[in-house]
């Protein structure tokens, strides 16, 4: 599960970087590295990015003020994939406790 989450985080990071969302890309890059250091904490930190105003859910990729349809579709797919992976990993940890 850890490797799948890391792969999704890397894909999100690459997509954000290639569309000039450097601040969000840096957040995901840092948390991607942290997965190996403190897996459980990283899971919760990544999941916390989804809540509230100005959250990862609100990120819209655009160029010159025009939303990028294909890129936003890709981001939305990755966003949902990561959330499901995080939920499943956190639920599995709870069952082990």
C-alpha positions in Angstrom: 0.0 0.0 0.0 2.9 2.4 0.9 4.4 2.1 -2.6 1.0 2.7 -4.3 0.4 5.8 -2.3 4.0 7.1 -3.0 3.4 6.5 -6.7 0.2 8.5 -6.7 1.8 11.3 -4.7 4.6 11.4 -7.3 2.1 11.6 -10.1 0.3 14.4 -8.4 3.5 16.2 -7.8 4.6 15.9 -11.4 1.2 17.1 -12.7 1.2 20.1 -10.4 4.8 21.0 -11.3 4.2 20.8 -15.0 1.3 23.2 -14.6 3.1 25.8 -12.5 1.4 24.9 -9.2 4.8 24.9 -7.4 3.6 25.6 -3.9 1.2 22.6 -3.9 3.9 20.5 -5.7 6.3 21.2 -2.9 3.8 20.1 -0.3 3.2 16.8 -2.0 6.9 16.3 -2.7 7.8 16.8 1.0 5.0 14.5 2.2 6.1 11.9 -0.5 9.5 11.8 1.1 8.0 11.6 4.6 6.1 8.4 3.7 9.3 6.4 4.3 10.2 8.2 7.5 6.9 8.3 9.3 4.2 6.4 7.3 1.3 6.8 9.7 1.8 10.6 10.2 2.2 11.1 6.5 -1.1 9.4 5.8 -2.9 11.7 8.2 -1.0 14.8 6.8 -1.9 13.9 3.3 -5.6 13.3 4.2 -5.7 16.6 6.0 -5.0 18.4 2.7 -8.5 17.5 1.5 -10.4 19.5 4.1 -11.6 23.1 4.3 -11.4 26.2 2.2 -8.3 26.6 0.1 -7.7 22.8 0.4 -6.3 20.4 -2.3 -9.9 19.9 -3.4 -10.0 23.5 -4.5 -7.0 23.4 -6.8 -7.8 24.1 -10.4 -5.1 24.0 -13.0 -5.2 26.9 -15.5 -3.1 28.8 -18.0 -3.6 32.5 -18.7 -6.8 32.3 -16.6 -8.3 29.5 -18.7 -9.0 26.2 -16.9 -7.1 23.2 -18.4 -9.7 20.6 -19.0 -7.6 17.5 -19.6 -5.1 18.3 -16.9 -7.9 19.0 -14.4 -9.6 15.7 -15.3 -6.2 14.0 -14.6 -5.8 15.8 -11.3 -9.3 15.0 -10.3 -8.7 11.3 -11.0 -5.5 11.3 -9.0 -7.1 13.2 -6.2 -9.8 10.6 -5.8 -7.4 7.7 -6.2 -5.1 9.1 -3.4 -8.1 9.8 -1.1 -9.3 6.2 -1.5 -5.7 4.9 -0.9 -5.3 7.0 2.2 -8.7 5.9 3.6 -8.0 2.2 3.0 -4.5 2.5 4.5 -5.8 4.4 7.6 -8.7 1.9 8.0 -6.2 -1.0 7.8 -4.0 0.6 10.5 -7.0 1.0 12.8 -7.9 -2.7 12.4 -4.3 -3.7 13.4 -4.5 -1.5 16.5 
